[in-house]
Amino acid sequence: MKSDSLLNIKEYLHLTFLLCLFFGGTFIFDLTVESQRAQSLLIIVLVGALYYFQTDQLKIGYWSFSDERKTTNYEIVGPFGMVLVACWIALIDYMTPDVISKYTGIIIFVTIINAMAVNSELSQRAQERFVSDRVVFAHKAVLWLFFIVLYLIATRYFLIYGTWERGVPEIVEIFESAFGAH
Protein backbone atom coordinates (compact mmCIF):
# COMPACT_ATOMS: atom_id res chain seq x y z
CA MET A 1 0.00 0.00 0.00
CA LYS A 2 1.46 3.34 -1.05
CA SER A 3 1.41 6.20 1.45
CA ASP A 4 0.57 9.80 0.57
CA SER A 5 3.03 12.66 0.70
CA LEU A 6 2.86 15.03 3.63
CA LEU A 7 3.74 18.06 1.50
CA ASN A 8 3.12 18.48 -2.18
CA ILE A 9 5.80 19.38 -4.70
CA LYS A 10 4.70 23.04 -4.83
CA GLU A 11 5.17 23.40 -1.08
CA TYR A 12 8.67 21.94 -1.34
CA LEU A 13 9.39 24.36 -4.18
CA HIS A 14 8.14 27.32 -2.13
CA LEU A 15 10.34 26.30 0.82
CA THR A 16 13.28 25.88 -1.57
CA PHE A 17 12.60 29.33 -3.00
CA LEU A 18 12.66 30.87 0.48
CA LEU A 19 15.95 29.13 1.28
CA CYS A 20 17.45 30.22 -2.04
CA LEU A 21 16.28 33.77 -1.47
CA PHE A 22 17.94 33.84 1.95
CA PHE A 23 21.25 32.33 0.85
CA GLY A 24 21.22 34.05 -2.54
CA GLY A 25 20.60 37.39 -0.85
CA THR A 26 23.83 36.99 1.07
CA PHE A 27 25.72 36.80 -2.25
CA ILE A 28 23.73 39.48 -4.07
CA PHE A 29 23.75 42.15 -1.37
CA ASP A 30 26.73 43.57 0.46
CA LEU A 31 25.29 43.90 3.95
CA THR A 32 28.08 46.21 5.05
CA VAL A 33 26.77 48.90 2.68
CA GLU A 34 23.82 50.73 4.21
CA SER A 35 21.86 51.22 0.98
CA GLN A 36 22.13 47.56 -0.04
CA ARG A 37 21.28 46.47 3.48
CA ALA A 38 18.10 48.58 3.35
CA GLN A 39 17.16 47.39 -0.15
CA SER A 40 17.63 43.76 0.85
CA LEU A 41 15.54 44.23 3.97
CA LEU A 42 12.68 45.75 1.95
CA ILE A 43 12.74 42.88 -0.54
CA ILE A 44 12.87 40.21 2.16
CA VAL A 45 10.06 41.85 4.16
CA LEU A 46 7.90 42.11 1.03
CA VAL A 47 8.41 38.44 0.09
CA GLY A 48 8.03 37.28 3.69
CA ALA A 49 4.82 39.25 4.15
CA LEU A 50 3.38 37.93 0.87
CA TYR A 51 3.97 34.37 2.04
CA TYR A 52 2.75 35.01 5.55
CA PHE A 53 -0.50 36.68 4.49
CA GLN A 54 -1.30 33.84 2.08
CA THR A 55 -2.13 31.57 5.00
CA ASP A 56 -5.72 30.70 5.80
CA GLN A 57 -7.95 33.25 4.10
CA LEU A 58 -6.22 33.68 0.78
CA LYS A 59 -5.11 30.94 -1.56
CA ILE A 60 -3.09 31.46 -4.70
CA GLY A 61 -4.21 29.22 -7.53
CA TYR A 62 -2.05 27.53 -10.11
CA TRP A 63 -3.57 26.79 -13.46
CA SER A 64 -3.12 23.35 -14.88
CA PHE A 65 -3.58 22.24 -18.48
CA SER A 66 -7.16 21.32 -17.74
CA ASP A 67 -9.98 23.59 -16.64
CA GLU A 68 -9.65 22.72 -12.96
CA ARG A 69 -7.75 24.97 -10.63
CA LYS A 70 -5.26 23.61 -8.15
CA THR A 71 -4.55 25.63 -5.02
CA THR A 72 -1.58 25.66 -2.72
CA ASN A 73 -2.16 25.47 1.00
CA TYR A 74 0.09 28.04 2.65
CA GLU A 75 -0.50 26.83 6.21
CA ILE A 76 2.97 25.27 6.21
CA VAL A 77 4.84 27.55 3.81
CA GLY A 78 3.32 30.84 5.01
CA PRO A 79 4.84 30.95 8.49
CA PHE A 80 8.28 30.53 6.97
CA GLY A 81 7.79 33.95 5.35
CA MET A 82 8.09 35.56 8.77
CA VAL A 83 10.92 33.20 9.68
CA LEU A 84 12.73 34.45 6.56
CA VAL A 85 12.26 38.05 7.71
CA ALA A 86 13.44 37.28 11.26
CA CYS A 87 16.50 35.40 10.02
CA TRP A 88 17.37 38.22 7.61
CA ILE A 89 17.12 40.80 10.39
CA ALA A 90 19.35 38.57 12.53
CA LEU A 91 21.85 38.27 9.68
CA ILE A 92 21.92 42.04 9.21
CA ASP A 93 22.34 42.51 12.95
CA TYR A 94 25.14 39.94 12.99
CA MET A 95 26.92 41.41 9.93
CA THR A 96 26.88 44.91 11.39
CA PRO A 97 28.39 44.28 14.82
CA ASP A 98 28.25 47.95 15.90
CA VAL A 99 25.07 47.13 17.81
CA ILE A 100 24.01 43.63 18.78
CA SER A 101 20.34 44.09 19.55
CA LYS A 102 18.31 42.14 22.09
CA TYR A 103 15.27 43.16 20.03
CA THR A 104 16.54 40.88 17.26
CA GLY A 105 16.64 38.02 19.75
CA ILE A 106 13.05 38.72 20.71
CA ILE A 107 11.99 38.81 17.04
CA ILE A 108 13.60 35.41 16.46
CA PHE A 109 12.13 34.06 19.68
CA VAL A 110 8.62 35.16 18.66
CA THR A 111 8.92 33.48 15.26
CA ILE A 112 9.36 30.17 17.05
CA ILE A 113 5.59 30.36 17.57
CA ASN A 114 5.40 29.54 13.85
CA ALA A 115 6.69 26.07 14.70
CA MET A 116 3.51 25.38 16.62
CA ALA A 117 1.34 26.44 13.67
CA VAL A 118 3.34 24.32 11.23
CA ASN A 119 3.41 21.38 13.66
CA SER A 120 -0.37 21.44 14.04
CA GLU A 121 -0.82 21.60 10.25
CA LEU A 122 1.53 18.62 9.83
CA SER A 123 -0.44 16.67 12.45
CA GLN A 124 -3.75 17.54 10.77
CA ARG A 125 -2.46 16.43 7.38
CA ALA A 126 -1.13 13.19 8.86
CA GLN A 127 -4.62 12.44 10.20
CA GLU A 128 -6.38 13.29 6.93
CA ARG A 129 -4.00 11.38 4.65
CA PHE A 130 -2.40 7.99 4.71
CA VAL A 131 1.12 9.08 5.67
CA SER A 132 3.84 6.91 7.13
CA ASP A 133 4.78 7.64 10.74
CA ARG A 134 8.41 7.85 9.66
CA VAL A 135 7.61 10.58 7.15
CA VAL A 136 5.67 12.58 9.74
CA PHE A 137 8.46 12.14 12.28
CA ALA A 138 11.13 13.18 9.75
CA HIS A 139 9.24 16.38 8.84
CA LYS A 140 8.59 17.25 12.48
CA ALA A 141 12.19 16.48 13.46
CA VAL A 142 13.54 18.81 10.78
CA LEU A 143 11.02 21.47 11.78
CA TRP A 144 11.83 21.31 15.50
CA LEU A 145 15.59 21.07 14.91
CA PHE A 146 15.44 24.22 12.80
CA PHE A 147 13.44 26.10 15.43
CA ILE A 148 15.67 24.85 18.27
CA VAL A 149 18.66 26.28 16.40
CA LEU A 150 16.79 29.59 16.01
CA TYR A 151 15.94 29.50 19.72
CA LEU A 152 19.58 28.92 20.67
CA ILE A 153 20.74 31.71 18.38
CA ALA A 154 18.13 34.06 19.82
CA THR A 155 18.83 33.29 23.45
CA ARG A 156 22.54 32.54 23.40
CA TYR A 157 23.77 35.24 21.06
CA PHE A 158 21.36 38.13 20.78
CA LEU A 159 19.71 38.07 24.20
CA ILE A 160 22.93 37.44 26.14
CA TYR A 161 25.42 39.59 24.22
CA GLY A 162 23.01 42.21 22.94
CA THR A 163 21.96 45.57 24.26
CA TRP A 164 18.54 47.19 24.29
CA GLU A 165 19.35 49.24 21.18
CA ARG A 166 17.82 48.67 17.79
CA GLY A 167 20.14 47.04 15.30
CA VAL A 168 17.80 47.78 12.41
CA PRO A 169 16.82 51.41 11.75
CA GLU A 170 13.26 52.71 11.65
CA ILE A 171 11.21 52.20 8.50
CA VAL A 172 11.64 55.81 7.32
CA GLU A 173 15.42 55.48 7.60
CA ILE A 174 15.29 52.19 5.69
CA PHE A 175 13.41 53.81 2.77
CA GLU A 176 15.76 56.78 2.78
CA SER A 177 18.79 54.49 2.69
CA ALA A 178 17.30 52.19 0.08
CA PHE A 179 16.27 54.91 -2.35
CA GLY A 180 18.92 57.52 -1.62
CA ALA A 181 16.53 60.23 -0.31
CA HIS A 182 18.27 62.82 1.82
Secondary structure, DSSP 8 states (H G I E B T S, - for coil): -----SS-HHHHHHHHHHHHHHHHHHHHS-TTSHHHHHHHHHHHHHHHHHHHTTSTT---EEE-SSS-EEE--TTTTTHHHHHHHHHHHHHHHHHSTT--BHHHHHHHHHHTHHHHHHHHHHHHHHHHTT--HHHHHHHHHHHHHHHHHHHHIIIIIIHHH-BSS-SS--HHHHHHHHHT--
